[in-house]
Amino acid sequence: MEKIAGVLGVTLGAFFAGVDKGEGPLVTRVNERGHLTSAWSKAEVETLSATTSPRRFEALLITLRPGGRSSKHPVPHPTDEFAFVLKGRVTLRLGPGEYQLQTGDSVILRPRELRLWTNAGRFDCRFLVVARA
C-alpha cells in the first residue's frame, strides 16, 4: 500500500483517509448533464462531471459545428487539461503553433497556455476535455 500511496503522491495516512470517508462514485446520468448551446460560437458544451459535490476533475464534452470556435480569441485555462478527439477534425491553436487533430488524437495542455479550438471543416467535431478542478 505504501508504494501505491507514493505513486499517487500522498502519505499512507492520507491514502487511507480517502478510503475511510466512505465517498462513493460521483455518477452523472446523461439526463442530468449541464448543457449550454452558443449560437455565435456554433458550440455545444455538456458537463460530464457531477456539479453538486466537490470535484477533483471537470470533464466537458464539446461539439463544434462547422465554422465553430471555442472563443473569439485564444484564452488560457488555469490548470492542466487533457483533450481527446472523439469525432471529426478540429484545429487547436496553442500560442503561436497550430495543430490539426482528428478522431483518436489527444493532447495535454499546460496551465495558462493560450488556446483556441476551431472547426473549419464541413462536419461536426466532438472532443472531450478533462481539467483539474
Phi and psi in degrees as a GROMACS rama.xvg file:
@    title "Ramachandran Plot"
@    xaxis  label "Phi"
@    yaxis  label "Psi"
@TYPE xy
-62.4538  -38.9466  GLU-2
-64.8245  -41.7903  LYS-3
-61.8081  -46.0021  ILE-4
-60.4987  -40.9676  ALA-5
-62.4054  -42.4373  GLY-6
-63.2312  -37.1659  VAL-7
-76.7798  -10.6415  LEU-8
78.096  27.5897  GLY-9
-128.51  161.895  VAL-10
-75.0341  163.363  THR-11
-62.5073  -37.8069  LEU-12
-62.195  -44.0241  GLY-13
-66.8325  -35.2981  ALA-14
-59.6277  -49.0351  PHE-15
-74.608  -27.2758  PHE-16
-63.1412  -38.4923  ALA-17
-65.2573  -34.834  GLY-18
-72.6815  -39.146  VAL-19
-70.5081  -17.5345  ASP-20
-66.8154  -17.0138  LYS-21
72.6288  20.4404  GLY-22
-72.9825  128.985  GLU-23
-95.215  -174.358  GLY-24
-67.7798  151.024  PRO-25
-101.545  91.8749  LEU-26
-86.4868  133.774  VAL-27
-117.312  114.608  THR-28
-76.5236  152.01  ARG-29
-56.292  -35.4841  VAL-30
-82.5647  -0.63516  ASN-31
-104.654  -0.785777  GLU-32
-65.9041  140.606  ARG-33
-70.7564  146.776  GLY-34
-142.088  133.862  HIS-35
-137.878  129.929  LEU-36
-117.169  130.021  THR-37
-114.536  116.65  SER-38
-68.7932  -42.9988  ALA-39
-67.7122  -35.1508  TRP-40
-93.8524  -6.70951  SER-41
56.1889  41.9841  LYS-42
-124.363  149.697  ALA-43
-126.776  126.966  GLU-44
-122.401  129.652  VAL-45
-121.673  134.387  GLU-46
-85.204  128.985  THR-47
-102.631  -12.2578  LEU-48
-103.39  150.202  SER-49
-58.2733  133.419  ALA-50
-101.219  -6.69492  THR-51
-96.1848  -8.33568  THR-52
-123.925  160.885  SER-53
-59.0927  137.949  PRO-54
-123.506  150.274  ARG-55
-96.5822  -25.455  ARG-56
-133.092  153.567  PHE-57
-121.391  122.537  GLU-58
-115.518  132.109  ALA-59
-126.597  140.235  LEU-60
-107.453  118.201  LEU-61
-116.219  129.935  ILE-62
-116.457  124.478  THR-63
-109.641  123.44  LEU-64
-74.4685  165.421  ARG-65
-53.1126  131.374  PRO-66
82.4865  1.76718  GLY-67
-79.228  161.319  GLY-68
-153.004  157.519  ARG-69
-78.6516  -25.8837  SER-70
-165.712  176.163  SER-71
-75.221  -32.8085  LYS-72
-135.704  158.479  HIS-73
-58.8506  137.118  PRO-74
-131.746  151.698  VAL-75
-89.1248  161.563  PRO-76
-121.004  141.134  HIS-77
-72.1942  -16.2103  PRO-78
-128.644  172.652  THR-79
-59.9421  148.266  ASP-80
-136.437  149.365  GLU-81
-121.248  133.066  PHE-82
-127.324  143.403  ALA-83
-135.839  125.51  PHE-84
-82.7818  118.553  VAL-85
-89.6203  -32.5818  LEU-86
-156.131  133.846  LYS-87
85.7178  -160.375  GLY-88
-126.705  142.403  ARG-89
-144.356  147.252  VAL-90
-102.164  130.715  THR-91
-114.977  117.85  LEU-92
-96.2365  119.01  ARG-93
-119.5  110.716  LEU-94
54.7969  -128.535  GLY-95
-83.1663  -10.5857  PRO-96
-90.5729  159.118  GLY-97
-137.09  134.516  GLU-98
-127.88  130.71  TYR-99
-93.4314  115.188  GLN-100
-111.256  146.98  LEU-101
-134.081  175.358  GLN-102
-44.6653  126.647  THR-103
94.3781  -15.3003  GLY-104
-77.156  152.155  ASP-105
-139.11  164.197  SER-106
-152.671  144.674  VAL-107
-107.176  126.667  ILE-108
-106.436  132.898  LEU-109
-82.1096  154.826  ARG-110
-58.1127  143.686  PRO-111
63.4466  12.3425  ARG-112
-80.6921  128.221  GLU-113
-67.6997  131.798  LEU-114
-142.114  150.82  ARG-115
-148.838  124.082  LEU-116
-98.7972  133.133  TRP-117
-138.38  150.705  THR-118
-119.231  100.49  ASN-119
-91.6896  1.54067  ALA-120
-83.845  -172.414  GLY-121
-99.7197  -4.8383  ARG-122
-125.511  158.219  PHE-123
-60.1709  150.296  ASP-124
-126.192  149.878  CYS-125
-137.158  133.548  ARG-126
-144.407  155.081  PHE-127
-103.661  134.513  LEU-128
-124.986  126.041  VAL-129
-119.663  126.687  VAL-130
-126.702  154.72  ALA-131
-70.3915  133.811  ARG-132
